[in-house]
Amino acid sequence: YVRRDDSVEGLLTGLVEGDRYALARAITLVESSNPQHRVQAQRLLSKILEREATLASQQSTTLANSTPSLSKDEPSADAKEQPLRLGKSFRIGLSGPPGVGKSTFIESFGMYLVSKGHRVSVLAVDPSSARTGGSILGDKTRMTELSRSSEAYEEYVARNTTEAITLCEAAGYDICLVETVGVGQSETMVADIVDMFVLLVPPAGGDELQGMKKGIMELSDLVIVNKSDGALVDSARYAQIEYTSALKFVKAITSFWKARVIRVSSMGGPEGGIDKAWDTMKEYFQIMESSGELQKKRGHQRKIWMWRQVSSELMDLLNEDAQVREMASELEAKVLKNEVMSGAAAHKIVEKFMRGMSS
Ligand code: GDP
């Protein structure tokens, strides 16, 4: 017991000191479904919360009159920005169809943020990814300039992404990019944990736009038409117009911000418009922060996640229960053959589980 507590302390110290290995181990811990790991993870997370509360109360006196951390007036192109203060990190979700250039964008954008003096973590959310013994499947590791930067950290996560974000923030990364990998349910999930949801789209309108799920437009605070370079500039412009008009029919998420459409080239270097993308995101952050909307949004997200965690923990418990599992496979077979209604089977499984719990 004591040793386990020590190791939580050790992880916390490592995290705070910016030890990437400690961060990787901590993320593995919060990702684990092992009940013992869950206990350790929860202990680590509460320690982080405690520490942040203490630091925040110290900061509120010393930093009361300091300038805003995301300054809009940059004297020169490569001027450093103040890193965001504790508890004021910026969580940005990035989504888009495969091939749109998410990896390329994240690489340029991440390096740009690092050049501005930020520390950037990138969490790629892949619900299907499996972790083996604390390391992620090797072939997925991106060997890019960004991943080699000492001011950036990249990791694949499959679940408990909000907890992984908290860990990155505790480790001093003030900007967290959360990327959806593959297609599926992860967009909504990511939109529910970030401050701003950014959708990357390819430089063509019409058909693509028709095929785009309306739901994903509704989640987006910013649409970026990527690959706006060379021969693609004209179709990028066209896409920009198409998406701008499409957004007129989408209900705004907040009354404080209207979704915008911009064009960038992730491969276009300094002329590519990456700075414009960041300026727009900063503007969003400032408006949302100063109006109190951001705090409200995060509170609401925490509530959503509490219930998500409840269902996932309950499912874990169900799956660990041998008797329930046995009964479930019998019932599954009957449901397949339509001998039992799904609702009735579900009810039986829950009943069995509850009886097991109380005995
Ligand atoms: P992902 O699947 O969304 O991560 O897309 P990738 O980042 O792997 O990019 C897919 C392809 O698009 C690659 O061949 C990139 O080189 C290319 N690409 C990405 N960004 C740009 C861009 O800004 N302009 C052009 N012309 N090509 C790009």
Residues whose N, C-alpha, C, O or C-beta is under 5 A from the ligand:
A	BS01	GDP	P97 P98 G99 V100 G101 K102 S103 T104 N226 K227 S228 D229 V264 S265 S266 M267
